[in-house]
Every structure is written in C-alpha cells, then in structure tokens.
Amino acid sequence: MNFWKLAKKNGSLNEAYEVEVVRLIRQRYTINQELAILRQRDTKPEEFAEYSAFAERCKSEVKSEIGGEKN
C-alpha cells in the first residue's frame, strides 16, 4: 500500500497533503521569506505573483502524486 492510500485509510490524508505542500515550498522559501512576501504583496506584486504561482504548482504536484486520493 502506498503512502497516500495509507494516509487516506487512517484519516490523515489532508494533513499529509498539507505537510508535503509545505515541504516543497520550504525547498525554495524559508518561513521568513514567505512571511515577507505575504506582508509586501501590495508593494511587490510581481514577487508575490511568482511566490503564489510556485505554491500553486506545489499543490498541483502533490495532488498529482496522490493520484485522485484527496477529496
């Protein structure tokens, strides 16, 4: 049984999804960098857009890994 199916079976799929998305985001952004980008979203919209697009790609990648297991 793969990790995602096991997580679904034991009721921790959403938590495992969130942990994996954050892990991928942390490969590029530290928590301090992320907070700075979020604080400056109105003054640095290009930087925020780049961060946001990256975060969405991370979410899509994890959803793809799950293979439809996430509701």
N, C-alpha and C positions, 0 to 999 in steps of 0.2 A: 504494500500500500504506500502510495507516495505521500509526501509531507502535507500537501494541500487537502487530499482526501481524508487523511487522519485528522487534520485541524477541523475540517467540516464535521467529521464524525463526533469529535469530542466538544463541539460547540465553540471552538476558538478561531474559526476562520476569519472573522472580521478583525480580531486582534492581530492575528498572524499577518494579514494583509497590510494593516497599518504599520506594523513593525518593519516589514520588508520595504514598504514605500519609504519610510523614514531612513532606513539603512541606505537605500540608493541615493536619496537626496543628500545624506551626510557624506557620500563619496565626493561630492562637489562643493557643498556648502557646510560650513560649521554652523552651529546654532546661533552664534553671534552674527555671522554674515547674514543668515536668514532673517534674524530679527531686524538688522539694519535695513535690509532690502524692504521688508514689510513696513517699517517706520517711514521710509523715504519713497514710498510708492508714488506719491503725488509729485515729488520733486525730481525723481529719476525714473520716469515711466518706462524708458527703454530697458533699464536694468531689471525693473520689476517684471516686465513682459517676458524677458529672457528667463528669469527665475520661474515664473509661472508656467511657461511652456515646458521647461525642464521637468518641473514637478508633475505636470500632466502626462509627460512621456513616461515618467517613473510609474505612475499609477496604471497607465495602459500596459506597460511591460509586465507588471505584477499580475494584472487581470489576465493577460495572455498566458502567463505561467500557470495560473490557477486553472485555466482551461475550462472556464464556464462554471467552476465550482462556487464562485461567490455570487450571492443573490443580489 
